[in-house]
Amino acid sequence: MKLRLLHLSTMVRYLFIAFALLALTTGLKADPLPVKVTFRQSLLIRGTFVAQFRNQGDKGLVLHVEFDRPDASARKTFTLLVPANGLKEVGHNQGWNVKSGDQLSIASEGFDDVQCHIP
């Protein structure tokens, strides 16, 4: 009985090491996010912008976008489904008035995260 338990615990250790190595190697190098972010003046509210997320890849992307306004302690997150070579916008109509000074974070599975400061 003890021989089987020892063998099982050794297998569990090897599996743990294998999964840990796999997690480390997959997290080390991700592809750059194929999204170009631009900002245009809002047509609805003076002094605000609309953020444009253009997918420059040939596959659709799920973007997890977070806007943060540090001076007002405000934060909002969006999940955007951007088709291949497509465009999605976030602005007043989507529930966030993009302003100068906002922080923007973008994440998508399999790609490097992107952070930027809106000038």
C-alpha positions as CSV (number, residue, x, y, z in Angstrom):
1,M,0.0,0.0,0.0
2,K,2.8,2.5,0.9
3,L,4.5,1.9,-2.5
4,R,1.4,3.0,-4.4
5,L,1.0,6.1,-2.3
6,L,4.6,7.1,-2.8
7,H,4.3,6.5,-6.5
8,L,1.1,8.6,-6.6
9,S,2.7,11.5,-4.7
10,T,5.7,11.4,-7.0
11,M,3.4,11.6,-10.0
12,V,1.5,14.5,-8.5
13,R,4.8,16.4,-7.9
14,Y,5.9,15.9,-11.5
15,L,2.5,17.0,-12.8
16,F,2.7,20.1,-10.6
17,I,6.2,20.9,-11.9
18,A,5.0,20.4,-15.5
19,F,2.0,22.7,-15.1
20,A,4.1,25.3,-13.3
21,L,6.6,25.3,-16.1
22,L,3.9,25.5,-18.7
23,A,2.3,28.4,-17.0
24,L,5.6,30.3,-16.7
25,T,6.6,29.7,-20.3
26,T,3.2,30.7,-21.8
27,G,3.1,33.9,-19.7
28,L,6.6,35.1,-20.7
29,K,6.1,36.0,-24.3
30,A,2.7,37.0,-25.7
31,D,2.1,38.6,-29.1
32,P,1.6,42.3,-29.4
33,L,-2.1,43.3,-29.4
34,P,-3.1,44.0,-33.0
35,V,-5.3,47.0,-32.0
36,K,-4.8,50.6,-32.9
37,V,-6.3,53.0,-30.4
38,T,-7.2,56.6,-31.6
39,F,-9.3,59.3,-30.1
40,R,-11.7,61.7,-31.9
41,Q,-13.6,64.7,-30.6
42,S,-17.1,63.8,-29.3
43,L,-19.9,65.3,-31.4
44,L,-22.3,65.3,-28.4
45,I,-20.3,66.7,-25.5
46,R,-17.7,69.5,-25.9
47,G,-14.3,68.7,-24.3
48,T,-14.8,64.9,-24.4
49,F,-13.5,62.2,-26.8
50,V,-14.6,58.9,-28.3
51,A,-12.0,56.1,-28.1
52,Q,-11.7,54.1,-31.2
53,F,-10.4,50.5,-31.1
54,R,-9.4,49.3,-34.6
55,N,-8.6,45.5,-34.9
56,Q,-5.8,45.3,-37.4
57,G,-5.7,41.5,-37.3
58,D,-7.5,38.9,-39.4
59,K,-9.4,37.3,-36.5
60,G,-12.0,38.8,-34.2
61,L,-10.9,39.9,-30.7
62,V,-12.5,40.1,-27.3
63,L,-11.1,43.2,-25.7
64,H,-11.4,43.9,-21.9
65,V,-11.1,47.7,-21.7
66,E,-10.9,49.7,-18.5
67,F,-11.1,53.4,-18.2
68,D,-9.9,55.0,-15.0
69,R,-10.2,58.7,-14.0
70,P,-7.8,59.0,-11.0
71,D,-8.8,62.6,-10.1
72,A,-12.5,61.6,-9.7
73,S,-12.0,58.1,-8.4
74,A,-14.1,56.8,-11.3
75,R,-13.7,53.6,-13.2
76,K,-15.6,51.7,-15.9
77,T,-14.9,48.5,-17.7
78,F,-16.2,47.3,-21.1
79,T,-16.0,44.0,-23.0
80,L,-15.8,44.8,-26.7
81,L,-16.2,42.2,-29.5
82,V,-14.2,43.7,-32.3
83,P,-14.4,41.8,-35.6
84,A,-11.4,41.2,-37.9
85,N,-10.3,44.5,-39.4
86,G,-13.2,46.1,-37.6
87,L,-13.8,49.1,-35.4
88,K,-15.5,49.7,-32.0
89,E,-16.0,52.9,-30.2
90,V,-16.5,53.9,-26.6
91,G,-17.8,57.3,-25.6
92,H,-20.9,59.0,-24.2
93,N,-23.3,56.7,-26.0
94,Q,-21.6,53.7,-24.4
95,G,-21.6,55.2,-20.9
96,W,-18.2,56.9,-20.5
97,N,-17.2,60.4,-21.4
98,V,-13.6,60.0,-22.3
99,K,-11.6,62.9,-21.0
100,S,-8.0,64.1,-21.1
101,G,-6.1,62.6,-18.2
102,D,-8.0,59.3,-18.2
103,Q,-6.0,56.1,-18.0
104,L,-6.8,53.2,-20.4
105,S,-6.0,49.5,-20.0
106,I,-6.7,46.9,-22.7
107,A,-6.4,43.2,-22.3
108,S,-7.1,40.3,-24.6
109,E,-6.3,36.6,-24.1
110,G,-3.0,35.6,-25.8
111,F,-1.7,39.1,-26.2
112,D,0.3,41.6,-24.3
113,D,-1.7,44.1,-22.2
114,V,-1.7,47.7,-23.3
115,Q,-1.9,50.8,-21.0
116,C,-2.0,54.4,-22.1
117,H,-2.7,57.8,-20.8
118,I,-5.1,60.0,-22.7
119,P,-3.4,63.4,-23.3
